[in-house]
Amino acid sequence: MYKRKKKSKNKTDLRDQKWEMHFYELKKFRKKFGHCDVPDLKYKNPYSSLARWCNHQRHNKKFSPLKYPPDWLRKLNEIGFSWNMRDKLFESNFRQLKEYHQKHGHCDVSKPENPKLVQWCFKLRIEHRMNVSRLTKERAARLNELGFNWFKGNKEQWELQFARLKEYKKKYGHCNVPLSRRNASYYYLSQWVQMQRKLYHNKNKRLTAERIEKLNSIEFNWINPLKSGNAYKHSDEDLLNELRRLHFISGKPPSIRYIDVYGKYSPKLYYTRFGSISFARKAAGIQGSPVINPNKHSDTELLDDLKRVATLIGKVPRQIDVIQYGKHAVGTYRLRFGQFSEACKKAGLL
Protein backbone atom coordinates (compact mmCIF):
# COMPACT_ATOMS: atom_id res chain seq x y z
CA MET A 1 0.00 0.00 0.00
CA TYR A 2 1.31 3.42 -0.95
CA LYS A 3 2.17 5.60 2.03
CA ARG A 4 2.30 9.36 1.68
CA LYS A 5 5.72 10.72 2.50
CA LYS A 6 5.89 12.99 5.49
CA LYS A 7 7.40 16.42 5.12
CA SER A 8 11.04 16.37 6.03
CA LYS A 9 12.31 18.34 8.98
CA ASN A 10 14.45 20.47 6.65
CA LYS A 11 11.39 21.61 4.66
CA THR A 12 9.54 22.52 7.86
CA ASP A 13 12.55 24.48 9.10
CA LEU A 14 12.81 26.31 5.77
CA ARG A 15 9.11 27.23 5.93
CA ASP A 16 9.54 28.58 9.48
CA GLN A 17 12.62 30.55 8.46
CA LYS A 18 10.75 32.21 5.57
CA TRP A 19 7.84 33.03 7.87
CA GLU A 20 10.13 34.57 10.49
CA MET A 21 11.87 36.62 7.78
CA HIS A 22 8.56 38.12 6.60
CA PHE A 23 7.42 38.59 10.19
CA TYR A 24 10.59 40.57 10.89
CA GLU A 25 9.84 42.78 7.83
CA LEU A 26 6.30 43.31 9.11
CA LYS A 27 7.61 44.42 12.53
CA LYS A 28 9.92 46.90 10.78
CA PHE A 29 6.93 48.20 8.79
CA ARG A 30 4.93 48.58 12.02
CA LYS A 31 7.77 50.43 13.73
CA LYS A 32 8.00 52.87 10.79
CA PHE A 33 4.27 53.50 10.15
CA GLY A 34 2.62 52.54 13.47
CA HIS A 35 0.33 49.84 12.00
CA CYS A 36 0.41 46.50 10.13
CA ASP A 37 -1.89 47.44 7.22
CA VAL A 38 0.56 46.93 4.34
CA PRO A 39 -0.80 48.58 1.15
CA ASP A 40 -1.69 46.09 -1.57
CA LEU A 41 -0.78 48.27 -4.56
CA LYS A 42 0.26 46.59 -7.83
CA TYR A 43 2.34 49.37 -9.38
CA LYS A 44 5.66 50.58 -7.91
CA ASN A 45 4.93 49.20 -4.45
CA PRO A 46 8.12 48.59 -2.38
CA TYR A 47 6.08 46.42 -0.01
CA SER A 48 4.36 44.24 -2.62
CA SER A 49 6.06 41.03 -1.39
CA LEU A 50 5.13 41.77 2.22
CA ALA A 51 1.55 42.63 1.21
CA ARG A 52 1.19 39.27 -0.59
CA TRP A 53 2.52 37.49 2.51
CA CYS A 54 -0.01 39.30 4.75
CA ASN A 55 -2.87 38.35 2.44
CA HIS A 56 -1.59 34.77 2.43
CA GLN A 57 -1.73 34.68 6.25
CA ARG A 58 -5.31 35.97 6.23
CA HIS A 59 -6.31 33.38 3.63
CA ASN A 60 -4.74 30.47 5.55
CA LYS A 61 -6.25 31.62 8.84
CA LYS A 62 -9.72 31.92 7.29
CA PHE A 63 -9.86 28.70 5.24
CA SER A 64 -7.52 26.43 7.25
CA PRO A 65 -7.85 27.62 10.87
CA LEU A 66 -7.02 24.20 12.36
CA LYS A 67 -3.80 23.90 10.36
CA TYR A 68 -2.61 27.43 11.11
CA PRO A 69 0.23 27.23 13.71
CA PRO A 70 -0.84 28.70 17.10
CA ASP A 71 2.60 30.24 17.57
CA TRP A 72 2.22 32.28 14.36
CA LEU A 73 -1.27 33.35 15.40
CA ARG A 74 -0.01 34.52 18.81
CA LYS A 75 2.89 36.51 17.33
CA LEU A 76 0.72 38.30 14.77
CA ASN A 77 -1.95 39.12 17.38
CA GLU A 78 0.72 40.59 19.68
CA ILE A 79 1.67 43.24 17.11
CA GLY A 80 -1.97 44.08 16.26
CA PHE A 81 -2.25 42.32 12.89
CA SER A 82 -5.62 42.88 11.16
CA TRP A 83 -7.23 39.62 10.03
CA ASN A 84 -10.13 41.30 8.20
CA MET A 85 -9.26 44.55 6.40
CA ARG A 86 -12.83 45.23 5.30
CA ASP A 87 -14.08 45.17 8.88
CA LYS A 88 -11.25 47.43 9.98
CA LEU A 89 -11.96 49.91 7.17
CA PHE A 90 -15.65 49.99 8.09
CA GLU A 91 -14.89 50.59 11.79
CA SER A 92 -12.39 53.34 10.95
CA ASN A 93 -14.85 55.19 8.70
CA PHE A 94 -17.75 54.62 11.10
CA ARG A 95 -15.66 56.15 13.92
CA GLN A 96 -15.02 59.25 11.77
CA LEU A 97 -18.72 59.50 10.89
CA LYS A 98 -19.69 59.19 14.56
CA GLU A 99 -17.27 61.98 15.52
CA TYR A 100 -18.71 64.15 12.73
CA HIS A 101 -22.24 63.44 13.99
CA GLN A 102 -21.31 64.38 17.57
CA LYS A 103 -19.82 67.65 16.36
CA HIS A 104 -22.48 68.73 13.80
CA GLY A 105 -25.59 66.78 14.80
CA HIS A 106 -26.04 65.08 11.39
CA CYS A 107 -24.23 62.71 8.99
CA ASP A 108 -24.38 64.79 5.79
CA VAL A 109 -20.62 65.15 5.30
CA SER A 110 -19.60 67.70 2.66
CA LYS A 111 -16.85 66.95 0.15
CA PRO A 112 -14.46 69.81 1.13
CA GLU A 113 -14.51 68.64 4.78
CA ASN A 114 -13.65 64.97 4.19
CA PRO A 115 -13.73 63.72 0.56
CA LYS A 116 -12.81 60.11 1.48
CA LEU A 117 -15.61 59.88 4.04
CA VAL A 118 -18.07 61.31 1.49
CA GLN A 119 -17.05 58.61 -0.99
CA TRP A 120 -17.50 55.93 1.68
CA CYS A 121 -21.01 57.22 2.48
CA PHE A 122 -21.84 57.22 -1.23
CA LYS A 123 -20.78 53.55 -1.52
CA LEU A 124 -22.91 52.66 1.52
CA ARG A 125 -25.99 54.18 -0.16
CA ILE A 126 -25.33 52.18 -3.33
CA GLU A 127 -24.89 48.94 -1.33
CA HIS A 128 -28.13 49.65 0.54
CA ARG A 129 -30.00 50.33 -2.70
CA MET A 130 -28.62 47.20 -4.38
CA ASN A 131 -29.10 45.04 -1.26
CA VAL A 132 -25.41 44.00 -1.23
CA SER A 133 -24.52 41.36 1.36
CA ARG A 134 -21.48 43.35 2.57
CA LEU A 135 -23.85 45.79 4.27
CA THR A 136 -25.09 43.53 7.07
CA LYS A 137 -28.21 44.20 9.14
CA GLU A 138 -26.01 44.94 12.15
CA ARG A 139 -24.05 47.62 10.27
CA ALA A 140 -27.22 49.14 8.82
CA ALA A 141 -28.71 49.30 12.34
CA ARG A 142 -25.62 51.09 13.70
CA LEU A 143 -25.82 53.64 10.88
CA ASN A 144 -29.56 54.11 11.49
CA GLU A 145 -28.81 54.94 15.14
CA LEU A 146 -26.76 57.90 13.89
CA GLY A 147 -29.64 59.01 11.66
CA PHE A 148 -27.75 58.17 8.46
CA ASN A 149 -29.58 59.44 5.36
CA TRP A 150 -29.74 56.57 2.85
CA PHE A 151 -31.26 58.69 0.05
CA LYS A 152 -29.35 61.96 0.29
CA GLY A 153 -29.54 63.97 -2.91
CA ASN A 154 -30.89 60.96 -4.80
CA LYS A 155 -33.69 62.79 -6.63
CA GLU A 156 -31.66 65.86 -7.60
CA GLN A 157 -28.70 63.75 -8.72
CA TRP A 158 -30.93 61.45 -10.77
CA GLU A 159 -32.57 64.37 -12.58
CA LEU A 160 -29.17 65.92 -13.29
CA GLN A 161 -27.83 62.70 -14.85
CA PHE A 162 -31.07 62.19 -16.79
CA ALA A 163 -30.69 65.68 -18.29
CA ARG A 164 -27.11 64.81 -19.29
CA LEU A 165 -28.32 61.57 -20.88
CA LYS A 166 -30.91 63.47 -22.94
CA GLU A 167 -28.16 65.79 -24.19
CA TYR A 168 -26.05 62.74 -25.08
CA LYS A 169 -28.99 61.17 -26.96
CA LYS A 170 -29.59 64.40 -28.86
CA LYS A 171 -25.90 64.60 -29.86
CA TYR A 172 -25.18 60.93 -30.72
CA GLY A 173 -28.61 59.46 -31.43
CA HIS A 174 -28.55 56.71 -28.75
CA CYS A 175 -28.29 56.16 -24.96
CA ASN A 176 -25.55 53.50 -24.91
CA VAL A 177 -22.85 55.58 -23.23
CA PRO A 178 -19.55 53.64 -23.56
CA LEU A 179 -17.82 52.76 -20.28
CA SER A 180 -14.43 54.17 -21.28
CA ARG A 181 -12.05 56.30 -19.21
CA ARG A 182 -10.72 57.88 -22.41
CA ASN A 183 -13.87 59.95 -22.74
CA ALA A 184 -13.71 61.47 -19.25
CA SER A 185 -16.65 63.85 -19.79
CA TYR A 186 -19.06 60.88 -20.07
CA TYR A 187 -17.34 58.35 -17.78
CA TYR A 188 -19.57 58.99 -14.74
CA LEU A 189 -22.65 59.18 -16.95
CA SER A 190 -21.82 55.70 -18.30
CA GLN A 191 -21.61 54.38 -14.70
CA TRP A 192 -25.00 55.93 -13.95
CA VAL A 193 -26.51 54.28 -17.06
CA GLN A 194 -25.16 50.88 -15.92
CA MET A 195 -26.68 51.46 -12.47
CA GLN A 196 -30.14 52.17 -13.94
CA ARG A 197 -30.03 48.85 -15.80
CA LYS A 198 -29.03 46.98 -12.63
CA LEU A 199 -31.78 48.64 -10.59
CA TYR A 200 -34.33 47.84 -13.29
CA HIS A 201 -33.45 44.12 -13.30
CA ASN A 202 -33.08 43.88 -9.50
CA LYS A 203 -36.21 42.24 -8.04
CA ASN A 204 -35.84 43.77 -4.58
CA LYS A 205 -34.99 47.38 -5.45
CA ARG A 206 -36.60 48.36 -8.72
CA LEU A 207 -36.76 51.79 -10.29
CA THR A 208 -39.92 53.78 -9.74
CA ALA A 209 -42.55 53.71 -12.48
CA GLU A 210 -42.01 57.44 -13.06
CA ARG A 211 -38.29 56.99 -13.76
CA ILE A 212 -38.87 54.00 -16.00
CA GLU A 213 -41.37 56.03 -18.01
CA LYS A 214 -38.89 58.91 -18.35
CA LEU A 215 -36.12 56.62 -19.57
CA ASN A 216 -38.48 54.84 -21.99
CA SER A 217 -39.44 58.23 -23.44
CA ILE A 218 -35.88 58.65 -24.78
CA GLU A 219 -35.70 55.02 -26.05
CA PHE A 220 -33.40 53.82 -23.27
CA ASN A 221 -31.96 50.33 -23.87
CA TRP A 222 -32.43 48.23 -20.71
CA ILE A 223 -30.06 45.50 -21.96
CA ASN A 224 -26.46 46.57 -22.44
CA PRO A 225 -25.59 45.92 -26.12
CA LEU A 226 -21.87 46.32 -25.40
CA LYS A 227 -21.57 43.10 -23.37
CA SER A 228 -20.08 40.11 -25.15
CA GLY A 229 -23.11 38.02 -24.13
CA ASN A 230 -25.24 40.21 -26.42
CA ALA A 231 -22.80 40.02 -29.35
CA TYR A 232 -25.43 38.48 -31.65
CA LYS A 233 -28.42 40.50 -30.48
CA HIS A 234 -27.96 42.97 -33.36
CA SER A 235 -27.79 42.05 -37.04
CA ASP A 236 -24.71 42.57 -39.22
CA GLU A 237 -26.62 45.22 -41.15
CA ASP A 238 -27.27 47.22 -37.95
CA LEU A 239 -23.54 47.23 -37.14
CA LEU A 240 -22.53 48.16 -40.69
CA ASN A 241 -25.14 50.93 -40.90
CA GLU A 242 -23.67 52.38 -37.70
CA LEU A 243 -20.20 52.38 -39.30
CA ARG A 244 -21.64 54.14 -42.38
CA ARG A 245 -23.28 56.74 -40.11
CA LEU A 246 -19.98 57.43 -38.32
CA HIS A 247 -18.22 57.65 -41.69
CA PHE A 248 -20.77 60.19 -42.90
CA ILE A 249 -20.47 62.31 -39.71
CA SER A 250 -16.67 62.36 -39.52
CA GLY A 251 -15.98 62.44 -43.26
CA LYS A 252 -13.30 59.74 -42.93
CA PRO A 253 -13.11 56.00 -42.17
CA PRO A 254 -13.96 55.56 -38.44
CA SER A 255 -11.08 54.42 -36.23
CA ILE A 256 -11.32 52.20 -33.13
CA ARG A 257 -11.11 55.29 -30.92
CA TYR A 258 -13.85 57.10 -32.85
CA ILE A 259 -16.15 54.06 -32.72
CA ASP A 260 -15.56 53.69 -28.95
CA VAL A 261 -16.33 57.34 -28.14
CA TYR A 262 -19.07 58.21 -30.66
CA GLY A 263 -20.43 54.88 -31.86
CA LYS A 264 -23.54 53.07 -30.73
CA TYR A 265 -21.72 49.74 -30.43
CA SER A 266 -18.43 48.72 -28.84
CA PRO A 267 -15.34 48.00 -31.00
CA LYS A 268 -15.27 44.56 -29.32
CA LEU A 269 -18.58 43.82 -31.01
CA TYR A 270 -17.04 44.40 -34.45
CA TYR A 271 -14.04 42.19 -33.55
CA THR A 272 -16.41 39.41 -32.44
CA ARG A 273 -18.57 39.58 -35.56
CA PHE A 274 -16.13 40.52 -38.35
CA GLY A 275 -12.67 39.61 -37.03
CA SER A 276 -11.29 43.16 -37.10
CA ILE A 277 -12.36 46.79 -37.58
CA SER A 278 -10.77 46.89 -41.04
CA PHE A 279 -12.83 43.86 -42.18
CA ALA A 280 -15.97 45.55 -40.82
CA ARG A 281 -15.15 48.75 -42.77
CA LYS A 282 -14.69 46.73 -45.98
CA ALA A 283 -18.02 44.95 -45.40
CA ALA A 284 -19.67 48.37 -45.00
CA GLY A 285 -18.15 49.53 -48.30
CA ILE A 286 -15.89 52.10 -46.64
CA GLN A 287 -12.64 52.51 -48.55
CA GLY A 288 -9.31 53.46 -46.97
CA SER A 289 -8.20 53.54 -43.35
CA PRO A 290 -7.89 56.25 -40.68
CA VAL A 291 -4.87 58.50 -41.22
CA ILE A 292 -2.47 58.60 -38.27
CA ASN A 293 -0.32 61.72 -37.90
CA PRO A 294 2.62 60.56 -35.77
CA ASN A 295 4.06 64.09 -35.36
CA LYS A 296 0.91 65.64 -33.97
CA HIS A 297 2.03 65.12 -30.35
CA SER A 298 5.49 65.39 -28.75
CA ASP A 299 7.40 62.41 -27.33
CA THR A 300 6.84 63.78 -23.81
CA GLU A 301 3.05 63.85 -24.30
CA LEU A 302 3.00 60.28 -25.62
CA LEU A 303 5.21 58.90 -22.84
CA ASP A 304 3.37 60.82 -20.10
CA ASP A 305 0.08 59.31 -21.24
CA LEU A 306 1.69 55.85 -21.26
CA LYS A 307 2.74 56.41 -17.62
CA ARG A 308 -0.79 57.60 -16.78
CA VAL A 309 -2.29 54.39 -18.19
CA ALA A 310 0.26 52.31 -16.22
CA THR A 311 -0.69 54.10 -12.99
CA LEU A 312 -4.39 53.66 -13.74
CA ILE A 313 -4.26 49.89 -14.30
CA GLY A 314 -1.41 49.21 -11.85
CA LYS A 315 0.93 47.40 -14.26
CA VAL A 316 2.90 47.82 -17.48
CA PRO A 317 0.26 48.54 -20.15
CA ARG A 318 -0.32 46.26 -23.10
CA GLN A 319 -1.49 47.51 -26.49
CA ILE A 320 -5.11 46.60 -25.65
CA ASP A 321 -4.83 48.70 -22.46
CA VAL A 322 -3.70 51.72 -24.49
CA ILE A 323 -6.63 51.21 -26.86
CA GLN A 324 -9.04 51.14 -23.90
CA TYR A 325 -7.58 53.82 -21.59
CA GLY A 326 -5.04 55.82 -23.59
CA LYS A 327 -5.45 59.14 -25.38
CA HIS A 328 -3.29 58.18 -28.38
CA ALA A 329 -3.45 55.38 -30.95
CA VAL A 330 -1.15 52.36 -30.65
CA GLY A 331 -0.04 53.00 -34.24
CA THR A 332 1.34 56.40 -33.17
CA TYR A 333 3.69 54.72 -30.69
CA ARG A 334 4.86 52.26 -33.35
CA LEU A 335 5.56 54.99 -35.88
CA ARG A 336 7.41 57.17 -33.38
CA PHE A 337 9.38 54.57 -31.42
CA GLY A 338 9.59 51.62 -33.83
CA GLN A 339 7.87 49.18 -31.45
CA PHE A 340 5.39 49.53 -28.65
CA SER A 341 7.82 47.86 -26.21
CA GLU A 342 10.43 50.53 -27.04
CA ALA A 343 7.92 53.21 -26.03
CA CYS A 344 7.42 51.44 -22.70
CA LYS A 345 11.21 51.37 -22.18
CA LYS A 346 11.48 55.09 -22.99
CA ALA A 347 8.73 55.75 -20.42
CA GLY A 348 10.72 53.81 -17.79
CA LEU A 349 8.11 51.07 -17.46
CA LEU A 350 10.36 48.18 -18.58
N, C-alpha and C positions, 0 to 999 in steps of 0.2 A: 504493500500500500504506500502510495506517495505521501511523504510527510513534508509539510511546508517548512522551509528553512527559516530559522529564527534570525532576527537582525543581529548582526555581530556587534560586539561591544564597541568596536572602533567606529562603526556608523552612528551609534547612539551618541558617542562622545563628540563626534564631528557635528551632529545636529545640535547638541547642547552648546558647543563652542560658537556656532553661527548665531544661535539665539542670544547668547550672552553678548556677542559683538554688537548685534542690533539693539539690544537692550541698553548697552552702554551709550550708543549713539542717541537713543531716545532720551536718556538722562541728561546728556549734553544739550539736546534740543530744549528740554524742560528748564534747564538752568539758564539758558540764553533768553527764552521767550516767556517763561513762567507757566507754561501749560504743555500738554502732550498732544494737542490737536494738529498733527502734521498735515500741511495742505496737500491735497491730492491733485495737483496741477500737472498737465501732460506736457506743457511746453516750457522749456528752460527752467525746470524745477530742480534746485540742488538737492532737495530732499525726496526725490521721486522714489528711490530705493527704500528709504525708511517708511515712506507713506504706504508703499505696497506691502511691506512687512507688517505694518499696523493693521491694514485691512485684512491681511492673512490671519492675524491673531483673532480679530473679531469674527471672521468666518469660521475658524476652527472652534472657537468658544461657543458659537451659536449652534452649529450643526453637529459637532462632536464633543459635547460638554463632558462626557464621561472619560474620553480619551485625553482631554486637555490636562497637562501636568499641573497638579495643585501648587507646586512651587512657583511655576511661571505665573499662575493666577495671582498668588499672594504678592509677588514682586511688582506686577503691573498695578495692582490695586493700591499698593503702598505709595506709588508716585502719582496717583490720581488719573490713571488711564481711563479714557471714555470708551465704553463698550458699544454704545449706541449713539452715533453722531447726530442722527435726526432728532432724537429725544433731547439731547443737549442743546441743539440749535433752537428747538421749540421753547425750552425752558429759559434760555438766554433772552430770546425775543419777547417772551411773555413777561419776564421780569422788567424789561424796558417799558413795555406797554403799561404794566401795572404802575410803575413809577410815574409815567406820563399822566395816567388817569388820576393818581393821587395829587398831582400838581395842578392839573387843568380841569378835572372833573368830568372829562369825556375821553373817548378813544379815537377821535378823528384827528390823527396825526397829519400835519401838513408836510409836504415834500421838502421845503427849505430847512425845517427843523431836524428831520431824520429820514433821509431818502431810503435807506435800507429797511427801516421799520415800516415805511409806507409800502414798499414793495412786498414785504412779508404779509402785511394786512391784505393787500390786493390778492395774493396767492391764496390766503385763507378763504376769502370770499368766493374765489373760483372753485376751490375744493368743496366748499359748502354747497354751491350751486350745482356742481356736478356729482355730488354725493360720493366723493372720493374716500376710500377706506382709511387713508392716512389721518384724516380728521376724525378722531374717535369721539364717541358721545361724551366721554369724560373731559376731553379738551374743549369741545363745544360748550359744555356746561360751565367750565371755568371762564371761558370768554364771555358767556352770557351774564355771569355774575358781575363782570366789569361794565356791562351795558354795551358790548361790542355791536356796532352797526353792520349787519351782514349785507345790506343793500345800499351802502353809501354811494351817492352819485350815479346809481345804475341807470336811471331813466334819462338823465341829461347826457351821460356818456353814450348811451345807446343811440339817442337821437342825433348826436354829433357824428358818430360813425356812419349812421344810416344816410345822413346828408352827404358825407364824403363818398359813400358807395354810389349814390345817385349821380354825383359828379363824374365818378369813374365810368359808370355805365354810359353817360352822355358822351364822354370822350372816346371810349374804346368800343362801345356797342355790346358789352357783356359784363357780367358780375363775377367772373372767375378770376379774382385777383391772385396773381402768382405769388407763392410763398418764397420769395427770393430776397436775400439781403442786399443784392446789387441795387435794387430799386428801393432805396431807403424811404422815400416819401410814401410808399404804399405798403411797407413791411408790416406795420402794426394794423393796418386795415385788413391785410390778408389774414393775420391771426384772428381778428374779430370775425371775419367771414367764416373761418374754420370753426370758431366757437359757436356760431349760430347753427351750423349744420349739426354739431354734436348735441346741442341743447334740443334741437328739433327731433333727433332720433333717440334721445334719452327718455325712457318711459317714466322715470320718477320726476324729472325736472324739465318739463316741456316749455317751449316758448308760449307766450300768451297769444290768444287768437288775433288780437289787434296787431301784434308784431309780425305774425305769419302773414296776415293780409297785406301789410305794408310791403314786406319783402316779395310777396307774390306779384304785387302791382308793378314791380320793376323786373319781372321775369327772373327771379333769383333761382339758381340751380341748387337744389337741396342735396344732390349727390355730386361729390367732387370729381370732375372729369379728368383731373390731372393725376389721379392715383392709377398705379399700374393695373390694379384690379378692374378698372373701367376702360382698359386700353381698347376694347372692341365694342364699346357702347356706341361710338360714333362711326359713321361710314367713312370710307376712303374719300368719297366726294366731299363730305363736310370738311375734312382736314385739308384737302387740296384747295377748296374754295377759300378757306381761311388764309392759306398761303398767297393765293391770288389777290385777296383783299389787302394783305400787308404789302404786297408788291406794288399795288396800285397807290396805296397811301404814301409809301416811302419813295417810290420812283426808282427803286433798285432791288435786286434780289435780296430777300430777307435773310439775315444772318441768325445764328443760334441766339445771340444776345437780343436781337430785335424781336424774335419770336417769343423769348422768355418774358420780356418786359411788356410788349404791346399785344402779343397774340392771345387768342382765346384758349389755345391748347398748349400744353407743355412740350418742349423740344423732345423730352423722353418718349412722348407719344409717337412722334414721327420716327424716332429710332426704332421703336417697337414694331411699328407697322410697315416702314419702308426700308429699314436698314441703316439709313443715314439721312441727314438733312439735304444733301446734294441730290440723292435719289428721289426724295420727295419733291424737290424743286423741278427736276426733270419730268416727273409724272404730272406736275401741274402745268407743264409747258413754259416754265420760266427759264430763260436762257441766261448763261453767265453765272458768276458767283460774286459774293460781296467783295468789294475792293478794300484791302487793308493798307493803310498808310503807316508804315513802321516808324516814320520820323515825326509823327504828330506829337508824341510825348517824349520827354527826356528820359535818359536812363534812370535818373534818380526817382522820377515819378513811377516808372515801371517797377523798380526794385522795392520802393516804399510800399506799393500796393501789394506786392508779393509777401512782404513782411506782415502787413496787416491781415492778409488771409491766413498766414501761418499762426498768428496770435489768436485769430478768431476760432480756428478749428483745433488749435492746440497741438499741431504736428507740422512736419514739412508738407506743403501742399502738393497734390498731384495735379495733372492737367485738368481732370474733371472737377477738382475743387476750385480751380481758377475760373472755369466756365460757370460754376454755380455762384461763387462769392466774389470773384474779382471784377475790377472795373475795365480791364483790358483783355483783348482776345489772346488766346494761346498762340495763334499765328504771329502776333506782334513780337512775342518773346523769342520765337524761333528765328524770325527774320533779323532781329537785333542782336541776339546772342549766339546764334547758330543752333543751339539745342535748348530745350526747356531746363534740363539739368544744369547747364552752364549758368542760366539766369539764377537758379537757386543757389549756386556756389557764389556768384557775385553778390547776392543778397546776404550771404553769411549763414545760410540755412543748412548747408551740407559741408 
